[in-house]
Amino acid sequence: MPGLSVLGNILLPAAFGGRVPTNLRQRALDMIRKVGLERPDQDADTLSRGEMQRAAVARAALFSPPILMADEPTASLDADRAAVVADLLFSVAEACAATLIVVTHAPALCARFDTVIAMDHGRIVA
């Protein structure tokens, strides 16, 4: 979200519930470090696309959900940054013991999954 810091972005879902518990704030700070971002107070508007993707992964994993879903998480990233975001998604999903569901057009990302469902014009083709 523009206008918020990295930490503010990651804690945004928790903020809807009122006051953010101290332990959740610490967990968010830990997630920021885990995804490789160095400045929790940095304005989100100044992040690169890859840094925004990493902050989004941290926000999604904050509550250790049983399912992590990502829509085109590597879109508009170069191959190296796409690999970093993909590695991060898989590592966070494993740490949370979450099922990872990704929608992507990236063959390199698809190749990393045990199960791939291919669609064409809204129909399952493979």
N, C-alpha and C positions, 0 to 999 in steps of 0.2 A: 504494500500500500504506500503510495507516494505520501510524503509528509511525515512518515514515521521513521524512527530509527530501526536498525536491524533487530534489536531487542524488542522494540514496540511491535514490529511486524510478527515476530515469533510468538509473542504473548497476546496478540490480538484476540484469538478465539477465547482465551481465558478471561480477557477483560469484559467480555459480554456478560459474564456471570457476576460482575461486581469487582470487588477487591481481589488482586492476584496474590495468592499465598506465597510467602517467602520461599518455601521449598520449590515451588514451581518456577519462580524467578531464577533460582540457582540452577535448576534443571535446564532452563532456557539458555543460561550462560554456558553451561556444559555442552549443550547441543551446538551452540555457536562455535565453540572451539572444535568440537568433533567434526563439523562440516568445513573447517578450515577458514573461517572468517575471524578476523583479528580485532575488529572494533565494534563492540555491541552498540555503541552510541552513534555509529556512522549513519548518516541519512540514507535511506533506501534509494533515493533519487540518484545517488552518486555511485551505486553499485554497477558492476558490469553485468551482462546478461547471465554469465555463468555464476556469478556471486548471488544474483537474485534467485537462480534455480537452487543453489545450495541453501539459501535462507528458507526457501519454500519447503525443501526437504526437512529442514530442522523444525519448521512450524508443523508440518504434517506428522512428525514423529513425537512431538512434545508429550502427548498423552499416551504413548505406547499403544496405538490402536491395533486391533487384531487384523485389520486389512489396510494396506497402503495402496492408494490408487494415484496414478500419475498420467496426465494427458500430455503427450508429446514433451516429456521432460528434457529431451536433448535437442529439441528443435532450435534452430538458429545458433547452435553452438558448433565450433570447429571440432574436429575429430578428437583432439586431445582433451578438450574441456568436456565433450560429450562422454568420453570414457570415465572422467573423474566423477561426473554426476551419476552415471550408471553404477560405478563402483560404490558410490555413497548410498544410492537407493538400495542396492543389494545388502550392503553392510548394515544399514539402519533396519531394514526389514528382518534381517537375521537377528540383530540385537533385540528387537521387539517381539521376535517370534511371530511376525506378521506375514500374511499372504500378500504378495506383491502383484498388483494388476496394473499393466501399463498399456496405453494405447499409443502406438507409434508407427511411423513409416520407415524407421531406421533399421535396415537389415542387420547391422552390427549389434544393435540392442536386442532384436528378436532372437538372434542366435544364442544369446545367453540364457534364455528361458527353456525349461523342460517342456512346457506346453505352450504352443502358439496356435491361435485361432486366426486364420486369415479371412478377411472379408473383402468383397468387391461390390460396390453399390448397395451396401446394406445387407448383403447375403453372405452367409458363411460358405467359403469355397475350399477351405482346407483346415 
